[in-house]
Amino acid sequence: MASSGHKHPNYMAIFWYLAILTVIEIIVVFLPFGKFTNGVLLCALAVTKAAMVAMYFMHLRFETRTLGMIAVTPLAIATLLVFVLLPDGFAVAKRTEDAKKLAPAAAEKH
C-alpha cells in the first residue's frame, strides 16, 4: 500500500473556519460602513474563503508551484477585467442619474 505524499487536512476545522467567515460576512453587511468599505470587506472575505476551499478541498496546497500558478492566473485575469470594466459601470450610473434629474425638467415644459 503506497502512502500519500501529504497529510490530510482536518476537514471539519476547515468547515468551521468557513462557517465563521460566513457569519463575519453577515455581520459586515449590517455594520454602519459605507458601500465601498462594505464591498471591500465582503470581497476580501470571499477571496479568503475561496482560497481556503481551493487550498484544502481542491488540494492545491499540496500541489507543485506550477499547478498553483495555473490556478491563480484566472484570478489575476478576472481582477484585471473588473478594473477595466469599472469605468464603464460608473459612466452608466452617472448617465442614469443625469437622466433622472432631467426628466422632471422636461415634464414641466409640456
Short mmCIF file of the C-alpha atoms (twelve columns), coordinates in Angstrom:
data_MODEL
# 
_entry.id   MODEL 
# 
loop_
_atom_site.group_PDB 
_atom_site.id 
_atom_site.type_symbol 
_atom_site.label_atom_id 
_atom_site.label_alt_id 
_atom_site.label_comp_id 
_atom_site.label_asym_id 
_atom_site.label_seq_id 
_atom_site.Cartn_x 
_atom_site.Cartn_y 
_atom_site.Cartn_z 
_atom_site.pdbx_PDB_model_num 
ATOM 1   C CA . MET A 1   0.000   0.000  0.000   1 
ATOM 2   C CA . ALA A 2   1.519   3.317  -1.100  1 
ATOM 3   C CA . SER A 3   1.439   6.170  1.340   1 
ATOM 4   C CA . SER A 4   0.105   9.512  0.205   1 
ATOM 5   C CA . GLY A 5   2.515   12.397 -0.258  1 
ATOM 6   C CA . HIS A 6   0.714   14.741 2.122   1 
ATOM 7   C CA . LYS A 7   -1.126  14.772 5.395   1 
ATOM 8   C CA . HIS A 8   -4.899  15.073 5.002   1 
ATOM 9   C CA . PRO A 9   -6.313  18.306 6.401   1 
ATOM 10  C CA . ASN A 10  -8.863  18.404 9.184   1 
ATOM 11  C CA . TYR A 11  -11.933 18.981 7.036   1 
ATOM 12  C CA . MET A 12  -14.191 19.757 9.995   1 
ATOM 13  C CA . ALA A 13  -11.823 22.522 11.135  1 
ATOM 14  C CA . ILE A 14  -11.889 23.993 7.605   1 
ATOM 15  C CA . PHE A 15  -15.693 23.773 7.638   1 
ATOM 16  C CA . TRP A 16  -15.860 25.706 10.908  1 
ATOM 17  C CA . TYR A 17  -13.415 28.358 9.637   1 
ATOM 18  C CA . LEU A 18  -15.605 28.811 6.553   1 
ATOM 19  C CA . ALA A 19  -18.736 28.988 8.719   1 
ATOM 20  C CA . ILE A 20  -17.137 31.639 10.949  1 
ATOM 21  C CA . LEU A 21  -16.103 33.672 7.895   1 
ATOM 22  C CA . THR A 22  -19.691 33.444 6.619   1 
ATOM 23  C CA . VAL A 23  -21.026 34.764 9.941   1 
ATOM 24  C CA . ILE A 24  -18.493 37.609 9.746   1 
ATOM 25  C CA . GLU A 25  -19.758 38.408 6.234   1 
ATOM 26  C CA . ILE A 26  -23.323 38.621 7.525   1 
ATOM 27  C CA . ILE A 27  -22.189 40.909 10.355  1 
ATOM 28  C CA . VAL A 28  -20.302 43.153 7.907   1 
ATOM 29  C CA . VAL A 29  -23.478 43.658 5.865   1 
ATOM 30  C CA . PHE A 30  -25.204 45.193 8.892   1 
ATOM 31  C CA . LEU A 31  -22.296 47.365 10.082  1 
ATOM 32  C CA . PRO A 32  -22.677 51.115 9.540   1 
ATOM 33  C CA . PHE A 33  -19.885 51.397 6.940   1 
ATOM 34  C CA . GLY A 34  -20.169 52.981 3.536   1 
ATOM 35  C CA . LYS A 35  -20.944 50.914 0.461   1 
ATOM 36  C CA . PHE A 36  -17.330 50.958 -0.682  1 
ATOM 37  C CA . THR A 37  -15.988 49.758 2.675   1 
ATOM 38  C CA . ASN A 38  -18.619 47.017 2.861   1 
ATOM 39  C CA . GLY A 39  -17.763 45.959 -0.674  1 
ATOM 40  C CA . VAL A 40  -14.042 45.785 0.050   1 
ATOM 41  C CA . LEU A 41  -14.567 43.829 3.273   1 
ATOM 42  C CA . LEU A 42  -17.002 41.396 1.658   1 
ATOM 43  C CA . CYS A 43  -14.689 40.850 -1.321  1 
ATOM 44  C CA . ALA A 44  -11.725 40.221 0.983   1 
ATOM 45  C CA . LEU A 45  -13.727 37.694 2.992   1 
ATOM 46  C CA . ALA A 46  -14.978 35.989 -0.191  1 
ATOM 47  C CA . VAL A 47  -11.450 35.732 -1.607  1 
ATOM 48  C CA . THR A 48  -10.246 34.298 1.713   1 
ATOM 49  C CA . LYS A 49  -12.997 31.671 1.661   1 
ATOM 50  C CA . ALA A 50  -12.329 30.810 -1.981  1 
ATOM 51  C CA . ALA A 51  -8.618  30.433 -1.260  1 
ATOM 52  C CA . MET A 52  -9.341  28.106 1.660   1 
ATOM 53  C CA . VAL A 53  -11.632 25.961 -0.480  1 
ATOM 54  C CA . ALA A 54  -9.073  25.821 -3.279  1 
ATOM 55  C CA . MET A 55  -6.180  25.083 -0.942  1 
ATOM 56  C CA . TYR A 56  -7.791  22.361 1.145   1 
ATOM 57  C CA . PHE A 57  -10.787 20.869 -0.671  1 
ATOM 58  C CA . MET A 58  -9.119  21.038 -4.095  1 
ATOM 59  C CA . HIS A 59  -5.777  20.037 -2.521  1 
ATOM 60  C CA . LEU A 60  -3.851  22.879 -4.209  1 
ATOM 61  C CA . ARG A 61  -1.898  23.437 -1.014  1 
ATOM 62  C CA . PHE A 62  -0.172  20.128 -1.604  1 
ATOM 63  C CA . GLU A 63  0.483   20.548 -5.338  1 
ATOM 64  C CA . THR A 64  3.541   21.869 -7.105  1 
ATOM 65  C CA . ARG A 65  4.124   25.564 -7.542  1 
ATOM 66  C CA . THR A 66  3.392   25.319 -11.279 1 
ATOM 67  C CA . LEU A 67  -0.109  23.954 -10.715 1 
ATOM 68  C CA . GLY A 68  -0.706  26.677 -8.144  1 
ATOM 69  C CA . MET A 69  0.266   29.347 -10.664 1 
ATOM 70  C CA . ILE A 70  -2.094  27.803 -13.209 1 
ATOM 71  C CA . ALA A 71  -4.886  28.101 -10.640 1 
ATOM 72  C CA . VAL A 72  -4.009  31.710 -9.717  1 
ATOM 73  C CA . THR A 73  -3.757  33.003 -13.308 1 
ATOM 74  C CA . PRO A 74  -7.554  33.147 -13.937 1 
ATOM 75  C CA . LEU A 75  -7.964  35.050 -10.661 1 
ATOM 76  C CA . ALA A 76  -5.470  37.671 -11.835 1 
ATOM 77  C CA . ILE A 77  -7.190  37.932 -15.215 1 
ATOM 78  C CA . ALA A 78  -10.625 38.292 -13.578 1 
ATOM 79  C CA . THR A 79  -9.284  41.034 -11.288 1 
ATOM 80  C CA . LEU A 80  -7.888  42.945 -14.260 1 
ATOM 81  C CA . LEU A 81  -11.208 42.535 -16.070 1 
ATOM 82  C CA . VAL A 82  -13.080 44.060 -13.139 1 
ATOM 83  C CA . PHE A 83  -10.789 47.093 -13.095 1 
ATOM 84  C CA . VAL A 84  -11.110 47.506 -16.867 1 
ATOM 85  C CA . LEU A 85  -14.925 47.405 -16.697 1 
ATOM 86  C CA . LEU A 86  -15.388 49.629 -13.616 1 
ATOM 87  C CA . PRO A 87  -15.188 52.937 -15.531 1 
ATOM 88  C CA . ASP A 88  -17.986 51.795 -17.858 1 
ATOM 89  C CA . GLY A 89  -20.174 50.897 -14.895 1 
ATOM 90  C CA . PHE A 90  -19.629 54.298 -13.297 1 
ATOM 91  C CA . ALA A 91  -20.364 56.045 -16.610 1 
ATOM 92  C CA . VAL A 92  -23.710 54.239 -16.971 1 
ATOM 93  C CA . ALA A 93  -24.622 55.086 -13.373 1 
ATOM 94  C CA . LYS A 94  -23.789 58.765 -13.980 1 
ATOM 95  C CA . ARG A 95  -25.842 58.889 -17.190 1 
ATOM 96  C CA . THR A 96  -28.783 57.268 -15.421 1 
ATOM 97  C CA . GLU A 97  -28.533 59.786 -12.579 1 
ATOM 98  C CA . ASP A 98  -28.362 62.687 -15.055 1 
ATOM 99  C CA . ALA A 99  -31.390 61.347 -16.936 1 
ATOM 100 C CA . LYS A 100 -33.392 61.170 -13.705 1 
ATOM 101 C CA . LYS A 101 -32.551 64.817 -12.978 1 
ATOM 102 C CA . LEU A 102 -33.554 65.925 -16.472 1 
ATOM 103 C CA . ALA A 103 -36.867 64.016 -16.554 1 
ATOM 104 C CA . PRO A 104 -38.774 66.337 -14.159 1 
ATOM 105 C CA . ALA A 105 -37.464 69.409 -16.007 1 
ATOM 106 C CA . ALA A 106 -38.652 68.015 -19.344 1 
ATOM 107 C CA . ALA A 107 -42.078 67.195 -17.870 1 
ATOM 108 C CA . GLU A 108 -42.521 70.786 -16.644 1 
ATOM 109 C CA . LYS A 109 -42.023 72.167 -20.173 1 
ATOM 110 C CA . HIS A 110 -45.017 70.209 -21.517 1 
# 
